[in-house]
Every structure is written in C-alpha cells, then in structure tokens.
Amino acid sequence: MPVSDLAGRVAFVTGGASGIGLGIVTVLVERGCQVVIADLRPDHIDNALAQFAGAGRSNAVSALRLDVCDRNAYADAAAKMQAEFGGIDILVNNAGVGLEGPALKATYADYDFGFGVNVGGVINGFVSFLPQMIAHGRGGHIVSTASLAAEVVMPSHMAIYAASKAAVCHYCEAVKQELGENGIGVSILLPGPIKSNIHQANQNRPEHLRADSGFVESEAKLAERQVGDWWMEPDEVGNMVAEAILSNQTYIVTHGIFKDSMRKRAQAVLDATPDVENANVSGI
Ligand SMILES: NC(=O)c1ccc[n+]([C@@H]2O[C@H](COP(=O)([O-])OP(=O)(O)OC[C@H]3O[C@@H](n4cnc5c(N)ncnc54)[C@H](O)[C@@H]3O)[C@@H](O)[C@H]2O)c1
C-alpha cells in the first residue's frame, strides 16, 4: 500500500541538513511528518536544528550524525529507528557529493569517494531500511536523489558524478515493481541546478581518500563556485518530492532546461539500435 498521507509518518532523510535535503525535510515537517535528519556534517546539523528551533518546530525534527558509507553505523541507525518509531515510513536517500575533476587525473580515491557516497550510500539505505519498512506493514516510500547529469552526456570532468547518478537512477527503476508488490513506492529525484552547498565536496571527503586524490585542484576551484541567483530554492524541490511520494510518481524532474540534450542522448541510443525483427528476443 503506497503512502497516501504524510501526517504522522516517520521520514529519514540522509544529507538532510543542507540544500535539497533540508528543503525536503522542511516540507515534510510542514506536512506533518516526524523527520530524522541523518548527515555527515555536524555544522550542517547544528544549522538545520537551529532553523527548526527558531520556527518552533523542534519537536518534529531530530538529527543523528551518519556517514552513509558506514554500513555498521547505518545498521545501528536503522535499529534506533525501529526502537524509537517502530520503523520508518519514508526513506530519502539524498546524501551525495558533487565531486569533479579531469578524467585523466582521477585516481581510485576519487572513484571510491564518488561511487562510495553517491551509489554505496543509497544502496546502504535500501539494505538497512527495507526489511523494517516492509515488516511493519504500514506501507512506505523511498526517494533517491540522482541528478539530471544521469540523463545527458556530461563533460568528462563530471564523468564519475554522472555515472554514479545513472547507477542510482537505473537501480531505482529496476526495483520499483518488486518493491511496489511489497507496499513500498519508489521515486527518483532528478534535479537541475538547486541552491545548496554541493560545491563543498572537498569538506565531505574522508581522510583516507584525500592523500591520493587527483582532484585536489579541481575541488579547491569548485569550492569557490558561487550559487546562482536563478537556481531553484530547495523548498520548491521539497514540495515536488512530497507530491511525488503521495502519487508514487517515478521521476521527479525539477527543470526543463536540459530537455533537448536529454532527447539527443536518448535518440542517439535509439539510432544505434537494430530493428526488433533482427533480434533474438527469446529468454528476455
Ligand atoms: N544542488 C544541485 O544543483 C544538485 C543537482 C543535482 C543533484 N544534486 C544532488 O542532490 C543531493 C543533495 O545535494 P545538495 O546539492 O543539497 O548538496 P549539499 O552539500 O548542500 O547537501 C548534501 C548534504 O549531504 C551531506 N553528506 C555528504 N556526504 C555525506 C555522507 N557520506 N553521509 C551523510 N551525509 C553526507 C552533507 O553534509 C550535506 O549536508 C546530492 O545527492 C546531489 O548529488 C544536487
């Protein structure tokens, strides 16, 4: 049974202390959810909790420090949610890092950082929370944040980021039916430019993946990037996400500005595809 109302639901939002995640938390709180923010950065957590305290909403929000790559800590967080709330209803796999750098300079440390958070963190969310979300029988919903970078051909300095987001998108598309049969809806958030701190990727990089990085210069440059005035407000994304949960909408696309590039990529794949009569489709 999909989530048809938000009031009284328990939501767990990773990367919920900044940017898009904070926008989603804000809207879910407005709509009556009890929300747990799970985030790596204590400074972001403090700011977010202060925001809700200032608005007199402290009772609707709590936070825990979590690195979504840490499977043991993630399992502990899920056990805590089970003990406190009898399990969560809504999981938002939103934590991600916007790393970028020249493909020829990328080292294993850069691949491990990008895929570790952007793909591994999402998978850890599914593995840690799906059992309790199915077992409690109230139905539930999982939103995972990919990117429009997954839907267009990106410049090569964004290759790791784009590939990690494409993995999230295809994983969620593939599991949607099976999870639906178990009462869990699935949505994929595909944002364009949103006001956030995503340019601070280097502050989120763990110590053991710093020394061998080939992206030190590019991440330092990225850290200086200014957020554009015209970029979308996170609360606007939060509203789109809330509506998508209620309607079990698969794709949440925030911007139309990349539509031509999206069409061009899809068309190029179709153009390279043989006619169906030529294919042996038995066994598919
Ligand atoms: N802002 C954009 O324009 C944009 C566009 C497309 C996709 N996205 C995606 O949106 C999601 C949210 O990013 P944002 O733009 O709001 O950036 P942000 O940096 O403002 O927020 C991300 C939050 O995730 C947290 N985080 C980072 N690594 C973590 C980890 N290992 N474990 C737990 N928390 C961690 C950070 O501390 C931060 O609070 C990301 O997945 C990002 O890739 C953003």
The ligand as an SDF file (V2000), in Angstrom:
LIG
                    3D

 44 48  0  0  0  0  0  0  0  0999 V2000
   22.3510   21.2020   -5.9280 N   0  0  0  0  0  0  0  0  0  0  0  0
   22.2330   20.7650   -7.1400 C   0  0  0  0  0  0  0  0  0  0  0  0
   22.2200   21.5610   -8.0890 O   0  0  0  0  0  0  0  0  0  0  0  0
   22.0820   19.2860   -7.4200 C   0  0  0  0  0  0  0  0  0  0  0  0
   21.7460   18.8920   -8.7270 C   0  0  0  0  0  0  0  0  0  0  0  0
   21.5850   17.5330   -8.9780 C   0  0  0  0  0  0  0  0  0  0  0  0
   21.7030   16.6010   -7.9530 C   0  0  0  0  0  0  0  0  0  0  0  0
   22.0330   17.0190   -6.6880 N   0  0  0  0  0  0  0  0  0  0  0  0
   22.1230   16.0030   -5.6370 C   0  0  0  0  0  0  0  0  0  0  0  0
   21.3300   16.4200   -4.5470 O   0  0  0  0  0  0  0  0  0  0  0  0
   21.7700   15.7710   -3.3540 C   0  0  0  0  0  0  0  0  0  0  0  0
   21.8720   16.7990   -2.2490 C   0  0  0  0  0  0  0  0  0  0  0  0
   22.9320   17.6960   -2.5520 O   0  0  0  0  0  0  0  0  0  0  0  0
   22.8530   19.2650   -2.3200 P   0  0  0  0  0  0  0  0  0  0  0  0
   23.0060   19.8940   -3.6490 O   0  0  0  0  0  0  0  0  0  0  0  0
   21.6930   19.6070   -1.4920 O   0  0  0  0  0  0  0  0  0  0  0  0
   24.2430   19.4950   -1.5800 O   0  0  0  0  0  0  0  0  0  0  0  0
   24.5930   19.8730   -0.0570 P   0  0  0  0  0  0  0  0  0  0  0  0
   26.0670   19.6880    0.0350 O   0  0  0  0  0  0  0  0  0  0  0  0
   24.0290   21.2030    0.2680 O   0  0  0  0  0  0  0  0  0  0  0  0
   23.8420   18.7810    0.8040 O   0  0  0  0  0  0  0  0  0  0  0  0
   24.3100   17.4590    0.8820 C   0  0  0  0  0  0  0  0  0  0  0  0
   24.3280   17.0240    2.3290 C   0  0  0  0  0  0  0  0  0  0  0  0
   24.8010   15.6790    2.3480 O   0  0  0  0  0  0  0  0  0  0  0  0
   25.7170   15.5460    3.4170 C   0  0  0  0  0  0  0  0  0  0  0  0
   26.6390   14.4500    3.1210 N   0  0  0  0  0  0  0  0  0  0  0  0
   27.6840   14.4230    2.2670 C   0  0  0  0  0  0  0  0  0  0  0  0
   28.3160   13.2490    2.3230 N   0  0  0  0  0  0  0  0  0  0  0  0
   27.6450   12.5010    3.2390 C   0  0  0  0  0  0  0  0  0  0  0  0
   27.8320   11.1980    3.7500 C   0  0  0  0  0  0  0  0  0  0  0  0
   28.8470   10.4170    3.3540 N   0  0  0  0  0  0  0  0  0  0  0  0
   26.9480   10.7440    4.6760 N   0  0  0  0  0  0  0  0  0  0  0  0
   25.9270   11.5240    5.1110 C   0  0  0  0  0  0  0  0  0  0  0  0
   25.7230   12.7780    4.6880 N   0  0  0  0  0  0  0  0  0  0  0  0
   26.5780   13.2650    3.7510 C   0  0  0  0  0  0  0  0  0  0  0  0
   26.4190   16.8910    3.5050 C   0  0  0  0  0  0  0  0  0  0  0  0
   26.9660   17.1010    4.8030 O   0  0  0  0  0  0  0  0  0  0  0  0
   25.2910   17.8560    3.1880 C   0  0  0  0  0  0  0  0  0  0  0  0
   24.6500   18.2990    4.3680 O   0  0  0  0  0  0  0  0  0  0  0  0
   23.0930   15.1080   -3.7230 C   0  0  0  0  0  0  0  0  0  0  0  0
   22.8550   13.7200   -3.9100 O   0  0  0  0  0  0  0  0  0  0  0  0
   23.4810   15.7760   -5.0090 C   0  0  0  0  0  0  0  0  0  0  0  0
   24.3130   14.9780   -5.7970 O   0  0  0  0  0  0  0  0  0  0  0  0
   22.2250   18.3370   -6.4110 C   0  0  0  0  0  0  0  0  0  0  0  0
  1  2  1  0
  2  3  2  0
  2  4  1  0
  4  5  1  0
  4 44  2  0
  5  6  2  0
  6  7  1  0
  7  8  2  0
  8  9  1  0
  8 44  1  0
  9 10  1  0
  9 42  1  0
 10 11  1  0
 11 12  1  0
 11 40  1  0
 12 13  1  0
 13 14  1  0
 14 15  2  0
 14 16  1  0
 14 17  1  0
 17 18  1  0
 18 19  2  0
 18 20  1  0
 18 21  1  0
 21 22  1  0
 22 23  1  0
 23 24  1  0
 23 38  1  0
 24 25  1  0
 25 26  1  0
 25 36  1  0
 26 27  1  0
 26 35  1  0
 27 28  2  0
 28 29  1  0
 29 30  1  0
 29 35  2  0
 30 31  1  0
 30 32  2  0
 32 33  1  0
 33 34  2  0
 34 35  1  0
 36 37  1  0
 36 38  1  0
 38 39  1  0
 40 41  1  0
 40 42  1  0
 42 43  1  0
M  CHG  2   8   1  16  -1
M  END
$$$$
